[in-house]
């Protein structure tokens, strides 16, 4: 990922020896470290594969939808998300609404800065809600707030099998690949309007 996101800040687990491994704890720390002057915070998991010039194209997408929570990745594990992405792609749309009835893919998300104090105040490490999974906590929070995230179509980030995270996360999980990944296509041809 570092070659595709030069200068990216790597945020480690703030409690790596905690009693339970918690992806949400680290994700929450990423949000907590958002610079005060930032308008948005983009969080990208370290085992993901951003498209070329990802930040340039992410900024273009964010500029078009500055008030929305934007997922730059959506995989095929959750059928409603799969259907939304596939339908939007078939109709030539560059955006799809993701159902907030379940979890939200946390692989690569842009957070409007105004949302961050709310999510930090309304969540803890996730263990109190019975889940330490970042995507589940984000989905629960969005549902509670009535927020329906947008997903880019195609995905600007992939999450393939065989790529390990910095902490040696699992390899070989099914449905990790993006439903529609930009791949070698030119993201500058996408109209985000």
Number of C-alpha atoms within 10 A of each C-alpha: 16 13 10 15 16 10 8 13 11 13 15 14 19 13 12 13 8 9 7 11 14 20 18 24 22 19 23 23 16 20 21 15 10 18 11 8 7 10 13 21 19 21 22 25 19 20 21 22 26 27 23 19 15 17 16 11 18 20 15 17 21 19 12 13 16 17 15 17 21 26 29 29 30 33 23 18 15 15 11 16 24 17 15 18 29 19 14 18 18 8 9 11 18 19 23 22 17 24 20 21 12 18 21 27 23 24 23 24 23 23 23 19 20 12 15 17 12 12 18 14 8 10 17 15 21 19 15 9 12 10 16 19 20 23 19 20 27 23 23 20 19 21 18 11 12 10 15 18 22 20 26 27 27 26 25 27 28 25 22 19 16 12 17 15 14 11 11 9 9 11 13 11 10 11 15 20 20 22 22 21 23 20 16 8 11 12 19 11 7 17 12 17 11
